[in-house]
């Protein structure tokens, strides 16, 4: 996305991408008169031009409409241009249109590959295949007009000078999805369109004569982003997996009310490496670092949000209990007037159906919520109240139990806000307005589903309670199906998806000196390990064992063959089980511990 020469902020909303034999040209077509961006298909170099190149009569350039340049990614021998091929307007944020990326498209600038060695071409192909996975990335949103990375309170508090900066300069780097890919555009002084890893829901509802606009936006942190099993816990800097800032916004008669919550993985180094079992063991990594990592994590939260209440929803006993105990011990060194810790054993208290018992949790945190409040702006845009602290919620995945809990807190805070601005009477609640209540439930259910799909690949579990206010047979059956789908994706798909994420985020930098000296393939047993082949051999063995057993009454020798085939199948199955990790789809760029 280019800026006009006389503007430091202008972002073009529609462009043409010209595919010439030797270059790509991005031309603004939204009525602006800015320069076009020319990108070499040989080496990825770029420059701004005022006139389109002349095309030969033999090769007419292809032309397509695009809606933004996502960035450039440099691999071993070529660069790759990522653009927005399709978009969808899905609502507004504080009065500004918000778009969802419906389709990403990658264009290679790899003509230089023609003169590269065969081995380098092979490795380039392997890396570029990850970009095909990246094109299917969900949950990318953007705006041409407003900074989506900042909450309403932080936007309000921006200084006048900051508000004049281009969006990419204003953006919170934690939620800036294509920050790494835009670096080359920054160097070339090209205008930028930031993309944000978000979840966005919105609805309008009538309460009597009042029309209320409700928005729920989740900002996903990119510092430790990735898939469910391959990104757990925290890194040494205190950045946690699946960290999400959720902001609930009400707009009514000129008033704006906002409330922010956060979620994130248990904040010390731990992992859960897939090994074909349904629930792999939790492993605490470098336990001596836990207190320091927890301290760094909460220091960062305090700087950004003020006081913090950490609500831990994991089980107190069993396999989760060890993580919970480690977390409780580590956070004791951090707890003070600015950081509180509360353990609430969700499964023991609420079970799998009695989620109304979350009222017990609310009674324990009500004082904190009232003391730290929420943002309220009056009709003149003046700050009447501000949010002074945040509730940080976690379970193991920070998906299912967390979303049920956050929806409960969001409901309570919205009721307080609606009473404050005069929409609700003193004893009035959301549930007394069926249409509003239904829309609110759907809002949070969709919110939980989208966060879950981005992290685990499936909608959230326990979503029927959030959506309908109670557990249902259909919801329980759907949870079972989604749990099986998560098992399949975690074990057989997410390693490649993690590699694609690390490549796009710049967590793995492609280097000729490193990647050409290391073998691109897997070594040893891992090079030939194939779960599909092993599973096929097991089924084949049992098939022949059954067939031989049926022939025993005609010839006793078939009993020997039946035992042989069955034994072979059992041996293969036992070998696969004992070496489950190498039969899974594992990341290859950042290798996990074995």
Helices and strands as residue ranges (DSSP letters): E 15-19, E 23-28, E 36-40, E 46-49, E 62-66, E 69-74, E 79-93, E 96-109, G 111-115, H 118-134, E 140-142, H 152-157, H 160-163, H 167-170, G 173-175, H 183-187, E 196-207, E 210-220, E 244-252, E 255-263, E 270-271, E 283-284, G 287-289, H 290-305, E 307-312, H 318-331, E 339-343, H 346-350, G 355-357, H 358-372, E 375-377, E 383-385, E 389-394, H 400-420, G 430-432, H 434-456, H 463-468, H 473-492, H 494-505, H 512-515, H 525-528, H 531-550, H 557-578, G 580-583
